Amino acid sequence: MNDYSAEDKRRGLHIAIIGGGIGGLAAARRLLRAGASVTVLEGAPILGGLAGTFEIAGTRLERHYHHVFLSDTDFIQLTHELGLDRELLWLESRMGFYTPGHVYPFGTPLELLRFGALSPIDRIRCGLILWHLQKRTEWHSLERVTAAEWLRPRAGKAVFRVVWEPLLKSKFGEDWDRVSMAWLWARIFVRAQSRRGLFARERLGYMRGSFHILLERLAQEVVRLGGQVLTSAPVRRVLTDGRGRLAGLETPRGTIACDAAIATLQSPAFARLIEGVPGIPTSYVQMLRDWEYQGNICMVLQLRESLSRIYWLNIADPSVPFTALVEHTNLAPRAWYEGKHIFYLGKYLRTTHPHWSLDDDDLVREWLPHVRRIFPQFSEDLIEQRWVFRAPYAQPVVTVGYGERIPDLRTPLVGLYLANMTQIYPEDRGMNYSIRLGHRVADTVLQDAPMLMQAAAEPAHTPEAV
């Protein structure tokens, strides 16, 4: 954190944060520690955004699967600062790979060498590609080429067809062949840091009691430092002073006057909020509206029995309608969940995909037969409870040249800032990088403090609303 002076700490800025996810809360804490006044406005009844939780088996669980990596230093540092080190456990993870008709262990070099879906020479070729990407540190040259273009000649036809093409399709659907190689490199490079040796299994971090524990402690810290955290408080309108500067936000709880506001909304939602606001060009709004995302559906099943020893099973069969099958209690101890077995079935898809609009019962009927194909011992009689959660903006589509299109933290309206997952690059979106982004945008607001305070001291005009 920057070492702000005593004068900085007396700025008297009032900053509103639109969104109570981990990035917004991290930004709020940083601003409060620098002496600003902060109000967090979360539209949902609970905090957390994509990391929001629900009640299950006597505890809480994320609606969309989450874990952290050993390389997630911003997350680990924040956990330490909040006194939650002992609640963050590093657990051995078993990965798997499903090709039509077969489940293969796929988490270590030795398991790759036994991967029967490829010939021995292709297994070695696949391992060399992974090793190269795990060790590579230069990635800027990968921004100008798609993952498909880079991998095809290097991996060979069989490796590309069996491994890479199905994985890209399962993540990005019809956009699979537009995805930048820089994105794929970052995914592989970061994951490699969670192994403590060449032949060791990946170790992943998860918190006793879910990541709700961290969100709750972070919100408590914001309040302890003098901030406000309001839930069920969606922002309806952005108010300006008539001179191209932010004046406040209108919510169901009344108008919040503020010197600055940080929006952590995803780009299309932010575009809807600021459309027609004086001082914001229509071209900027259109750019945000056009940003491409994959949505995510997570079906959570509480079962009486386990299906395998694998935590994360990648699905490389295009006929299976979900992206991954995650047996959460093969990572987190079942004792935390009253001995129950907890599964996620996850699917990335455009919101125009037919499955997006299926009701929950129809989605269950569509998906569960495929679980039985993968694990013949599965039966619907094993299901004790099930839930379905949807997130329309879960993954930006990271195409070639993405880095040149990332919106600035500062928007065209003075005093209004944007911090969302489209600005996390080349790393993939996640809690660690949301914390880092929250700190970045907080520092940007503090750098702008003299200008913001000067604007606040000028005679006020009647705010203009959309």
VMD Tcl script that draws the C-alpha trace (Angstrom):
set ca {
  {0.00 0.00 0.00}
  {1.23 3.51 -0.76}
  {2.54 5.53 2.18}
  {0.06 8.41 2.11}
  {0.93 11.55 4.04}
  {-1.00 12.99 6.99}
  {-2.32 15.66 4.66}
  {-3.64 12.94 2.37}
  {-5.44 11.35 5.31}
  {-7.40 14.58 5.90}
  {-8.76 14.75 2.38}
  {-12.33 14.22 3.44}
  {-13.29 12.46 0.24}
  {-16.58 10.59 0.20}
  {-16.40 7.66 -2.21}
  {-19.24 5.32 -3.14}
  {-18.47 1.82 -4.35}
  {-21.05 0.17 -6.58}
  {-20.82 -3.55 -5.90}
  {-19.99 -5.53 -2.78}
  {-17.77 -8.23 -4.26}
  {-14.30 -8.93 -2.95}
  {-12.73 -6.30 -5.23}
  {-15.12 -3.56 -4.14}
  {-14.64 -4.41 -0.47}
  {-10.85 -4.49 -0.87}
  {-10.98 -1.05 -2.50}
  {-13.19 0.25 0.32}
  {-10.75 -0.95 2.98}
  {-7.78 0.62 1.22}
  {-9.56 3.96 0.81}
  {-10.69 4.02 4.42}
  {-7.17 3.32 5.63}
  {-6.05 6.36 3.62}
  {-8.58 8.58 5.39}
  {-11.46 8.70 2.91}
  {-15.12 8.17 3.74}
  {-16.68 5.17 1.96}
  {-20.14 3.74 1.30}
  {-20.43 0.32 -0.35}
  {-23.68 -0.25 -2.27}
  {-24.52 -3.86 -3.11}
  {-27.68 -4.48 -5.12}
  {-28.11 -8.10 -4.01}
  {-29.18 -9.20 -0.51}
  {-25.73 -10.73 0.10}
  {-22.15 -9.68 -0.55}
  {-19.68 -11.49 -2.73}
  {-20.72 -11.26 -6.38}
  {-19.56 -14.45 -8.12}
  {-18.10 -15.58 -4.79}
  {-21.46 -15.16 -3.03}
  {-22.57 -18.15 -0.97}
  {-25.67 -20.05 0.08}
  {-26.55 -22.36 2.99}
  {-25.84 -26.06 2.56}
  {-25.34 -28.98 4.97}
  {-24.91 -26.82 8.07}
  {-22.45 -24.38 6.51}
  {-22.05 -22.12 3.46}
  {-20.78 -22.77 -0.05}
  {-20.01 -20.62 -3.10}
  {-22.75 -20.61 -5.73}
  {-20.00 -20.89 -8.36}
  {-16.94 -23.05 -7.63}
  {-13.93 -21.25 -6.19}
  {-10.44 -22.02 -4.96}
  {-7.15 -20.11 -4.81}
  {-3.60 -20.91 -5.89}
  {-0.27 -20.75 -4.06}
  {0.67 -17.90 -6.43}
  {-2.34 -15.79 -5.32}
  {-0.21 -13.49 -3.18}
  {-2.72 -10.63 -2.94}
  {-5.38 -12.97 -1.60}
  {-2.96 -14.61 0.84}
  {-1.72 -11.24 2.09}
  {-5.25 -9.95 2.65}
  {-6.15 -13.14 4.52}
  {-3.11 -12.60 6.73}
  {-3.95 -8.94 7.40}
  {-7.48 -9.92 8.43}
  {-6.20 -12.58 10.84}
  {-7.63 -15.52 8.89}
  {-4.42 -17.43 8.13}
  {-5.55 -20.48 10.07}
  {-8.82 -20.68 8.16}
  {-7.07 -20.94 4.78}
  {-6.06 -24.55 4.15}
  {-3.86 -25.84 1.34}
  {-5.29 -29.11 0.11}
  {-4.02 -31.67 -2.37}
  {-6.05 -31.70 -5.55}
  {-6.70 -34.56 -7.98}
  {-7.48 -33.59 -11.56}
  {-9.06 -35.73 -14.25}
  {-9.86 -35.69 -17.95}
  {-12.95 -37.20 -19.55}
  {-12.89 -38.24 -23.19}
  {-15.83 -40.16 -24.70}
  {-16.23 -43.27 -22.59}
  {-13.16 -42.84 -20.35}
  {-12.15 -40.99 -17.17}
  {-8.38 -40.52 -16.88}
  {-6.35 -39.11 -13.97}
  {-4.62 -36.03 -15.41}
  {-2.94 -34.13 -12.60}
  {0.75 -35.09 -12.66}
  {3.43 -35.83 -15.29}
  {3.22 -39.53 -14.49}
  {-0.54 -39.51 -15.05}
  {-0.03 -37.74 -18.37}
  {2.39 -40.48 -19.40}
  {-0.40 -43.02 -18.74}
  {-3.04 -41.00 -20.62}
  {-4.49 -43.68 -22.88}
  {-6.36 -41.28 -25.19}
  {-3.02 -40.39 -26.81}
  {-0.21 -42.46 -28.26}
  {3.04 -42.57 -26.21}
  {4.75 -40.07 -28.53}
  {1.77 -37.70 -28.37}
  {1.74 -37.89 -24.56}
  {5.36 -36.73 -24.58}
  {4.50 -33.97 -27.06}
  {1.61 -32.82 -24.84}
  {3.89 -32.84 -21.79}
  {6.53 -30.76 -23.57}
  {3.96 -28.13 -24.55}
  {2.73 -27.91 -20.95}
  {6.29 -27.75 -19.61}
  {7.20 -24.97 -22.05}
  {4.15 -22.88 -21.12}
  {4.68 -23.41 -17.39}
  {8.27 -22.15 -17.64}
  {7.71 -19.37 -20.16}
  {7.68 -15.85 -18.72}
  {7.42 -13.78 -21.93}
  {3.82 -13.58 -23.09}
  {3.38 -10.34 -25.07}
  {4.19 -12.06 -28.36}
  {1.28 -14.44 -27.66}
  {-1.26 -11.59 -27.72}
  {-1.29 -11.50 -31.53}
  {-2.09 -15.15 -32.14}
  {-5.04 -17.34 -31.20}
  {-4.54 -20.36 -28.98}
  {-5.65 -22.58 -31.87}
  {-3.12 -21.05 -34.28}
  {-0.26 -21.37 -31.79}
  {-1.08 -24.89 -30.59}
  {-1.97 -26.71 -33.83}
  {1.54 -26.85 -35.35}
  {3.32 -27.36 -32.02}
  {1.02 -29.89 -30.36}
  {0.26 -31.93 -33.46}
  {-3.12 -33.00 -34.83}
  {-3.88 -35.71 -32.27}
  {-2.97 -33.69 -29.18}
  {-4.86 -30.68 -30.44}
  {-7.96 -32.74 -31.32}
  {-8.04 -34.77 -28.09}
  {-6.91 -32.17 -25.52}
  {-6.81 -28.54 -26.55}
  {-9.70 -28.15 -28.96}
  {-12.27 -29.76 -26.61}
  {-11.06 -27.69 -23.66}
  {-11.25 -24.44 -25.60}
  {-14.71 -25.33 -26.89}
  {-15.97 -26.27 -23.43}
  {-14.85 -22.90 -22.06}
  {-15.71 -20.56 -24.95}
  {-18.22 -22.43 -27.10}
  {-18.54 -20.93 -30.57}
  {-15.80 -18.40 -29.73}
  {-13.17 -21.08 -29.06}
  {-11.03 -20.35 -32.12}
  {-10.90 -16.60 -31.38}
  {-9.30 -16.90 -27.93}
  {-5.87 -15.33 -27.47}
  {-2.92 -17.58 -26.67}
  {-1.92 -15.06 -24.01}
  {-5.03 -16.03 -22.03}
  {-4.24 -19.75 -22.23}
  {-0.60 -19.17 -21.31}
  {-1.63 -17.30 -18.16}
  {-3.99 -20.10 -17.09}
  {-1.26 -22.73 -17.38}
  {1.53 -20.57 -15.94}
  {-0.44 -19.61 -12.81}
  {-1.61 -23.17 -12.12}
  {1.96 -24.46 -12.33}
  {2.87 -22.30 -9.34}
  {0.55 -24.41 -7.16}
  {2.84 -27.44 -7.42}
  {5.78 -27.79 -5.04}
  {7.73 -30.04 -7.36}
  {7.66 -31.52 -10.85}
  {5.92 -34.71 -9.74}
  {3.83 -33.21 -6.93}
  {0.09 -32.80 -7.09}
  {-1.40 -29.35 -7.31}
  {-2.31 -27.82 -3.95}
  {-5.28 -25.48 -3.88}
  {-6.49 -23.12 -1.16}
  {-9.94 -23.20 0.37}
  {-11.29 -21.64 3.56}
  {-12.90 -23.48 6.41}
  {-16.51 -22.30 6.27}
  {-16.19 -21.08 2.63}
  {-14.86 -17.78 1.31}
  {-17.88 -16.19 3.00}
  {-15.62 -16.05 6.07}
  {-13.24 -13.69 4.29}
  {-16.03 -11.57 2.80}
  {-17.70 -11.23 6.19}
  {-14.46 -10.26 7.93}
  {-13.62 -7.78 5.17}
  {-17.06 -6.14 5.46}
  {-16.65 -5.97 9.24}
  {-13.27 -4.30 8.77}
  {-14.82 -1.72 6.42}
  {-17.42 -0.89 9.07}
  {-14.80 -0.83 11.85}
  {-12.81 1.74 9.86}
  {-15.90 3.96 9.63}
  {-17.37 2.89 6.29}
  {-20.90 1.81 5.46}
  {-21.85 -1.47 3.76}
  {-25.40 -1.54 2.41}
  {-27.01 -4.58 0.79}
  {-30.22 -4.62 -1.28}
  {-29.17 -1.15 -2.40}
  {-28.89 -1.14 -6.20}
  {-27.80 2.07 -7.90}
  {-30.58 3.29 -10.18}
  {-29.15 6.50 -11.61}
  {-25.88 8.38 -11.88}
  {-26.20 12.08 -11.02}
  {-23.93 14.78 -12.41}
  {-23.33 18.42 -11.54}
  {-24.04 19.61 -15.06}
  {-20.37 20.19 -15.80}
  {-19.25 16.70 -16.67}
  {-18.54 15.65 -13.09}
  {-20.10 13.10 -10.79}
  {-22.41 14.50 -8.12}
  {-24.01 11.42 -6.60}
  {-25.93 8.16 -7.00}
  {-29.61 7.47 -6.64}
  {-30.61 4.30 -4.79}
  {-33.85 2.95 -3.26}
  {-32.51 4.24 0.05}
  {-32.17 7.78 -1.25}
  {-29.53 9.84 -3.02}
  {-25.91 9.28 -2.03}
  {-23.84 12.42 -2.55}
  {-20.21 11.55 -3.27}
  {-16.99 13.02 -4.63}
  {-16.15 9.83 -6.52}
  {-17.67 6.46 -7.27}
  {-16.09 3.16 -8.24}
  {-18.31 0.82 -10.26}
  {-17.42 -2.87 -10.10}
  {-20.35 -3.81 -12.35}
  {-19.58 -5.88 -15.43}
  {-19.38 -3.81 -18.60}
  {-22.86 -4.37 -20.14}
  {-24.53 -3.70 -16.77}
  {-22.42 -0.58 -16.30}
  {-23.35 0.56 -19.82}
  {-27.04 0.34 -18.92}
  {-26.45 2.42 -15.80}
  {-24.58 5.26 -17.51}
  {-26.46 5.41 -20.82}
  {-27.45 9.01 -21.48}
  {-25.47 10.46 -18.55}
  {-24.23 13.95 -19.47}
  {-20.47 13.92 -20.05}
  {-20.24 10.26 -21.14}
  {-19.95 9.78 -24.92}
  {-22.26 7.31 -26.58}
  {-19.19 5.64 -28.14}
  {-17.90 4.78 -24.66}
  {-21.26 3.32 -23.66}
  {-21.40 1.31 -26.89}
  {-17.90 -0.07 -26.29}
  {-18.99 -1.36 -22.89}
  {-22.28 -2.70 -24.22}
  {-20.47 -4.66 -26.94}
  {-18.00 -6.34 -24.58}
  {-18.24 -10.09 -25.05}
  {-18.83 -12.41 -22.10}
  {-19.59 -16.03 -21.46}
  {-22.21 -16.67 -18.80}
  {-22.02 -19.56 -16.36}
  {-24.53 -22.05 -15.02}
  {-23.63 -24.01 -11.90}
  {-25.74 -26.93 -10.79}
  {-24.91 -27.96 -7.22}
  {-25.79 -31.47 -6.09}
  {-25.74 -32.85 -2.57}
  {-25.29 -36.62 -2.86}
  {-25.21 -39.54 -0.46}
  {-22.14 -41.11 -2.10}
  {-18.95 -40.12 -3.86}
  {-18.48 -40.76 -7.58}
  {-14.68 -40.83 -7.77}
  {-11.48 -39.62 -6.07}
  {-11.14 -36.76 -8.58}
  {-11.75 -33.16 -7.49}
  {-11.85 -31.45 -10.90}
  {-12.86 -33.42 -13.99}
  {-12.35 -31.59 -17.28}
  {-14.90 -32.63 -19.89}
  {-13.44 -33.15 -23.37}
  {-16.53 -34.67 -24.96}
  {-18.58 -32.22 -27.04}
  {-21.76 -34.25 -26.50}
  {-21.66 -33.55 -22.73}
  {-23.54 -30.30 -22.02}
  {-21.40 -29.15 -19.08}
  {-17.80 -27.95 -18.93}
  {-16.57 -29.58 -15.73}
  {-17.69 -31.91 -12.97}
  {-16.24 -30.77 -9.65}
  {-16.52 -33.03 -6.60}
  {-15.95 -30.31 -4.04}
  {-15.68 -32.73 -1.11}
  {-12.68 -34.37 -2.76}
  {-10.89 -31.11 -1.93}
  {-12.64 -29.76 1.18}
  {-13.26 -32.35 3.94}
  {-16.71 -33.95 3.97}
  {-16.83 -33.40 7.73}
  {-17.45 -29.72 7.03}
  {-20.67 -30.71 5.24}
  {-22.18 -33.18 7.72}
  {-20.60 -36.03 5.79}
  {-22.41 -35.16 2.54}
  {-20.82 -35.27 -0.92}
  {-21.00 -31.95 -2.76}
  {-20.74 -31.64 -6.56}
  {-20.75 -28.82 -9.07}
  {-21.69 -29.25 -12.70}
  {-20.49 -26.12 -14.48}
  {-21.14 -24.77 -17.96}
  {-19.81 -21.65 -19.70}
  {-22.15 -20.45 -22.41}
  {-23.56 -17.37 -24.08}
  {-26.85 -16.20 -22.64}
  {-28.36 -16.83 -26.08}
  {-27.65 -20.57 -25.70}
  {-30.87 -22.64 -25.33}
  {-29.75 -24.05 -21.97}
  {-29.57 -20.56 -20.46}
  {-33.32 -20.11 -20.61}
  {-34.28 -23.63 -19.50}
  {-36.03 -23.75 -16.14}
  {-34.19 -25.61 -13.40}
  {-36.17 -28.84 -13.69}
  {-35.65 -29.04 -17.46}
  {-31.94 -28.32 -17.03}
  {-31.66 -31.15 -14.49}
  {-33.39 -33.53 -16.90}
  {-31.05 -32.44 -19.69}
  {-27.78 -32.73 -17.73}
  {-28.09 -35.65 -15.31}
  {-28.12 -38.47 -17.91}
  {-24.65 -37.31 -18.91}
  {-23.40 -37.68 -15.33}
  {-24.54 -41.31 -15.55}
  {-22.60 -41.71 -18.82}
  {-19.43 -40.54 -17.12}
  {-20.03 -42.40 -13.84}
  {-22.37 -45.40 -14.41}
  {-22.85 -45.84 -10.66}
  {-24.61 -42.47 -10.50}
  {-28.35 -42.52 -9.87}
  {-30.79 -39.72 -9.23}
  {-31.71 -41.60 -6.05}
  {-28.36 -40.42 -4.68}
  {-29.44 -36.77 -4.86}
  {-30.59 -35.31 -1.54}
  {-30.79 -31.69 -2.67}
  {-29.92 -29.65 -5.74}
  {-29.59 -25.97 -6.64}
  {-29.03 -24.08 -9.92}
  {-27.26 -20.72 -10.12}
  {-26.70 -18.50 -13.14}
  {-24.25 -15.65 -13.74}
  {-24.65 -13.80 -17.07}
  {-21.18 -12.20 -17.00}
  {-18.78 -14.86 -15.75}
  {-15.91 -14.81 -18.27}
  {-14.83 -12.15 -20.78}
  {-14.01 -13.54 -24.20}
  {-10.29 -12.79 -24.45}
  {-9.58 -12.42 -28.16}
  {-6.46 -11.42 -30.09}
  {-5.38 -7.85 -29.27}
  {-7.49 -7.82 -26.10}
  {-4.91 -5.87 -24.11}
  {-5.26 -2.86 -26.42}
  {-9.02 -2.62 -25.83}
  {-9.11 -2.76 -22.03}
  {-11.00 0.27 -20.68}
  {-9.18 2.68 -18.43}
  {-10.00 2.79 -14.71}
  {-11.04 6.40 -15.21}
  {-14.27 6.84 -17.16}
  {-15.05 9.97 -19.24}
  {-17.11 11.36 -16.33}
  {-14.84 13.03 -13.79}
  {-15.12 11.22 -10.47}
  {-16.53 7.98 -11.90}
  {-14.26 4.93 -12.10}
  {-14.66 1.41 -13.47}
  {-13.01 -1.73 -12.07}
  {-14.27 -5.07 -13.36}
  {-12.95 -8.40 -14.64}
  {-12.42 -7.11 -18.20}
  {-9.43 -5.19 -16.82}
  {-7.75 -8.32 -15.41}
  {-5.25 -9.39 -18.07}
  {-3.49 -11.59 -19.06}
  {-4.33 -13.45 -15.88}
  {-7.77 -15.01 -15.66}
  {-10.44 -13.38 -13.51}
  {-10.49 -14.57 -9.91}
  {-10.54 -13.38 -6.31}
  {-6.80 -12.70 -6.15}
  {-6.85 -10.41 -9.17}
  {-10.08 -8.76 -8.06}
  {-8.31 -7.77 -4.84}
  {-5.35 -6.47 -6.83}
  {-7.66 -4.50 -9.13}
  {-9.54 -3.10 -6.12}
  {-6.27 -1.81 -4.71}
  {-5.28 -0.32 -8.08}
  {-8.50 1.59 -8.53}
  {-8.40 2.81 -4.93}
  {-4.88 4.14 -5.49}
  {-6.04 5.83 -8.71}
  {-8.83 7.63 -6.86}
  {-6.38 8.75 -4.19}
  {-3.98 10.05 -6.85}
  {-6.86 12.09 -8.26}
  {-7.83 13.41 -4.82}
  {-6.56 16.99 -5.29}
  {-8.59 17.39 -8.47}
  {-11.67 15.77 -6.91}
  {-11.44 17.95 -3.80}
  {-11.04 21.10 -5.89}
  {-14.18 20.18 -7.82}
  {-16.04 19.55 -4.56}
  {-15.05 23.01 -3.26}
  {-16.48 24.83 -6.27}
  {-20.05 26.20 -6.09}
  {-22.50 23.34 -6.60}
  {-24.86 23.21 -9.55}
  {-28.15 21.41 -9.47}
  {-27.38 17.71 -10.13}
  {-28.60 16.34 -13.42}
  {-29.99 12.82 -13.52}
  {-30.73 10.36 -16.26}
}
mol new
graphics top color blue
foreach p $ca { graphics top sphere $p radius 0.5 }
foreach p [lrange $ca 0 end-1] q [lrange $ca 1 end] { graphics top cylinder $p $q radius 0.2 }
display resetview
